[in-house]
């Protein structure tokens, strides 16, 4: 694997700045894992399985060239978002060059991870971050809504995955054996429904009424045990 130079200080005039090439050392997702974990169905299809958190990212230059990409899962007490932040930090990116990061996540970030992402991006003026979520995590609970709003306030783009993002994720992160992406039933319908829900959360005018509205649907609030690091 080719390794890039790690700058410990700002380059001096005349210094040669080397931009790292793509580090594609990740294991590609199996097709069944992708469909199970990234599926946006409101209920888990039969046979039942546990939906976990996967975060797939691409680090790009502004011209679209991909410098790095990878995929993380939650691991013990460290969520995928934390592992992603650690990885990007370890790359020691050139502070004089601008970068764009695209993340595809199975679940939207929990409040703690949203806060970590905000702190990370606030300290990286040369980075822009886009997050595309397949599903919203505990979207009816106020503290989870606040986390999404904090991301938006920090200029982090938060959106719902559409067919276009699912196709890109399939092509970039799945061992697809050259097969094209095939949509599951009602993908677009589910995506539009989740997107409308997210827009209501991110709309300041409607935010105060959201928790009561979702409680009326008897979705309930999460139990303390369900908020542990292995719950996603």
C-alpha positions as CSV (number, residue, x, y, z in Angstrom):
1,X,0.0,0.0,0.0
2,X,1.3,3.4,-0.9
3,X,1.5,5.8,2.0
4,X,1.3,9.6,1.8
5,X,3.4,12.2,3.5
6,X,2.1,13.4,6.8
7,X,2.7,17.1,7.4
8,X,3.4,18.0,11.0
9,X,3.3,21.7,10.2
10,X,2.2,24.0,7.4
11,X,4.4,23.6,4.3
12,X,6.9,26.3,3.6
13,X,7.1,28.2,0.2
14,X,8.8,25.9,-2.3
15,X,8.0,22.7,-0.4
16,X,6.6,19.9,-2.5
17,X,3.1,18.9,-1.4
18,X,2.2,15.4,-2.2
19,X,-1.5,14.5,-2.4
20,X,-2.3,10.9,-1.3
21,X,-3.7,8.6,-3.9
22,X,-6.7,6.3,-3.1
23,X,-6.2,3.9,-0.3
24,X,-8.7,1.2,-1.2
25,X,-7.7,-1.4,1.4
26,X,-11.3,-2.0,2.7
27,X,-13.2,-5.2,2.3
28,X,-16.1,-4.8,0.0
29,X,-19.6,-5.4,1.4
30,X,-21.3,-8.6,0.4
31,X,-24.4,-8.0,-1.7
32,X,-26.8,-9.5,0.8
33,X,-25.3,-7.4,3.6
34,X,-25.7,-4.3,1.6
35,X,-29.4,-5.1,0.8
36,X,-30.1,-6.0,4.4
37,X,-28.4,-3.2,6.1
38,X,-28.9,-0.3,3.7
39,X,-32.5,-1.3,2.9
40,X,-34.9,1.6,3.7
41,X,-38.0,-0.4,4.3
42,X,-40.0,0.7,7.4
43,X,-40.0,-2.9,8.6
44,X,-37.3,-5.5,8.4
45,X,-38.1,-7.9,5.6
46,X,-38.4,-11.6,6.4
47,X,-36.5,-13.5,7.5
48,X,-35.8,-11.0,10.4
49,X,-32.3,-9.8,11.1
50,X,-30.7,-7.0,13.1
51,X,-30.1,-3.6,11.4
52,X,-26.7,-2.3,12.3
53,X,-24.8,0.9,11.5
54,X,-22.6,1.0,8.5
55,X,-20.8,4.1,7.3
56,X,-19.2,4.2,3.9
57,X,-17.3,7.4,2.9
58,X,-15.5,8.9,0.0
59,X,-12.9,11.6,0.4
60,X,-12.8,13.7,-2.8
61,X,-11.0,16.7,-4.2
62,X,-13.2,19.4,-5.5
63,X,-12.5,18.2,-9.1
64,X,-14.2,14.9,-8.1
65,X,-11.1,12.8,-7.9
66,X,-11.4,10.2,-5.0
67,X,-8.4,10.3,-2.6
68,X,-9.7,7.8,-0.1
69,X,-12.7,5.6,0.7
70,X,-13.7,3.1,3.3
71,X,-16.5,1.5,5.3
72,X,-16.9,1.3,9.1
73,X,-19.2,-0.5,11.5
74,X,-19.8,0.1,15.2
75,X,-17.1,-1.6,17.2
76,X,-17.6,-2.2,20.9
77,X,-18.0,1.3,22.5
78,X,-16.9,3.2,19.4
79,X,-19.5,4.1,16.8
80,X,-18.8,4.1,13.1
81,X,-18.9,7.9,13.1
82,X,-16.1,8.1,15.7
83,X,-14.0,5.6,13.7
84,X,-14.6,7.6,10.6
85,X,-13.4,10.9,12.2
86,X,-10.3,9.2,13.5
87,X,-9.5,7.9,10.0
88,X,-9.9,11.3,8.3
89,X,-7.8,13.0,11.1
90,X,-5.1,10.4,10.6
91,X,-4.7,11.3,6.9
92,X,-3.1,14.7,7.8
93,X,-4.7,16.4,4.9
94,X,-3.2,19.5,3.3
95,X,-4.8,22.4,5.1
96,X,-4.4,24.6,2.0
97,X,-6.5,22.3,-0.2
98,X,-10.2,21.9,0.0
99,X,-11.9,18.5,0.2
100,X,-15.4,17.1,0.0
101,X,-16.5,14.0,2.0
102,X,-19.6,12.0,1.1
103,X,-20.9,9.6,3.7
104,X,-23.6,6.9,3.2
105,X,-25.0,5.6,6.5
106,X,-27.6,3.0,7.3
107,X,-28.8,5.0,10.3
108,X,-28.7,8.7,10.9
109,X,-26.2,9.7,13.6
110,X,-27.1,9.4,17.3
111,X,-26.9,12.7,19.4
112,X,-23.4,11.9,20.7
113,X,-22.1,11.1,17.2
114,X,-23.8,14.2,15.8
115,X,-21.9,16.3,18.4
116,X,-18.6,14.7,17.5
117,X,-19.2,15.3,13.8
118,X,-20.0,19.0,14.5
119,X,-16.8,19.4,16.6
120,X,-14.8,17.7,13.8
121,X,-16.1,19.8,10.9
122,X,-15.9,23.0,12.9
123,X,-12.2,22.5,13.2
124,X,-11.7,21.7,9.5
125,X,-12.4,24.8,7.5
126,X,-11.1,23.1,4.3
127,X,-13.6,20.2,4.5
128,X,-17.2,20.0,3.5
129,X,-19.3,17.0,4.7
130,X,-22.4,15.5,3.2
131,X,-24.3,12.7,5.0
132,X,-26.8,10.6,3.2
133,X,-28.8,8.3,5.5
134,X,-30.9,5.3,4.5
135,X,-33.0,5.5,7.6
136,X,-33.6,7.9,10.5
137,X,-32.6,6.7,14.0
138,X,-35.1,7.4,16.8
139,X,-36.4,10.3,14.7
140,X,-39.4,10.9,17.0
141,X,-37.2,11.6,20.1
142,X,-36.3,15.3,20.7
143,X,-32.6,14.8,21.5
144,X,-32.1,12.9,18.3
145,X,-33.8,15.6,16.3
146,X,-31.6,18.2,17.9
147,X,-28.5,16.3,16.8
148,X,-29.7,16.4,13.2
149,X,-30.4,20.1,13.6
150,X,-27.0,20.8,15.0
151,X,-25.4,19.1,12.0
152,X,-27.4,21.3,9.7
153,X,-26.4,24.4,11.7
154,X,-22.8,23.4,11.3
155,X,-23.2,23.5,7.5
156,X,-23.2,19.7,7.3
157,X,-25.5,18.6,4.6
158,X,-27.9,15.9,5.9
159,X,-30.2,14.2,3.4
160,X,-31.9,10.9,2.7
161,X,-30.5,8.4,0.3
162,X,-32.3,8.2,-3.0
163,X,-31.8,5.6,-5.8
164,X,-28.9,7.6,-7.0
165,X,-27.0,7.3,-3.7
166,X,-27.9,3.6,-3.4
167,X,-26.5,3.0,-6.9
168,X,-23.3,4.9,-6.1
169,X,-22.9,3.0,-2.8
170,X,-23.5,-0.3,-4.6
171,X,-20.8,0.5,-7.2
172,X,-18.2,1.9,-4.8
173,X,-18.5,-0.3,-1.7
174,X,-20.1,-3.6,-2.7
175,X,-18.6,-6.8,-4.1
176,X,-21.2,-6.7,-6.9
177,X,-19.3,-8.9,-9.4
178,X,-20.1,-6.3,-12.1
179,X,-23.8,-6.7,-11.7
180,X,-25.9,-3.4,-11.8
181,X,-27.9,-2.2,-8.8
182,X,-31.4,-3.6,-8.7
183,X,-33.9,-1.6,-6.7
184,X,-36.1,-3.3,-4.1
185,X,-39.8,-2.8,-4.0
186,X,-41.0,0.7,-3.2
187,X,-37.4,2.1,-2.7
188,X,-38.4,5.5,-4.1
189,X,-41.6,5.7,-2.1
190,X,-39.8,4.9,1.2
191,X,-37.0,7.4,0.4
192,X,-39.5,10.2,-0.3
193,X,-41.4,9.4,2.9
194,X,-38.2,9.4,5.0
195,X,-37.1,12.6,3.3
196,X,-40.3,14.4,4.2
197,X,-39.9,13.3,7.8
198,X,-36.3,14.7,7.8
199,X,-37.4,18.0,6.3
200,X,-40.0,18.4,9.1
201,X,-37.2,17.8,11.7
202,X,-34.9,20.3,10.1
203,X,-37.6,22.9,9.7
204,X,-37.5,25.3,12.8
205,X,-41.2,26.2,12.3
206,X,-42.3,22.6,12.8
207,X,-39.7,21.3,15.2
208,X,-41.5,21.9,18.5
209,X,-44.5,19.8,17.5
210,X,-42.7,16.8,16.2
211,X,-42.3,14.7,19.4
212,X,-45.9,15.0,20.3
213,X,-46.9,14.0,16.8
214,X,-44.8,10.9,16.8
215,X,-46.0,10.0,20.3
216,X,-49.5,10.0,18.9
217,X,-48.3,7.2,16.6
218,X,-47.5,5.2,19.7
219,X,-43.9,4.7,18.5
220,X,-42.7,5.4,22.1
221,X,-39.4,6.5,23.4
222,X,-36.3,4.3,23.5
223,X,-35.4,2.5,26.7
224,X,-32.0,3.3,28.3
225,X,-30.7,-0.1,27.3
226,X,-31.5,0.5,23.7
227,X,-29.2,3.5,23.6
228,X,-26.1,1.6,24.3
229,X,-23.3,1.6,21.7
230,X,-24.4,-1.8,20.3
231,X,-27.9,-0.7,19.6
232,X,-27.1,0.6,16.2
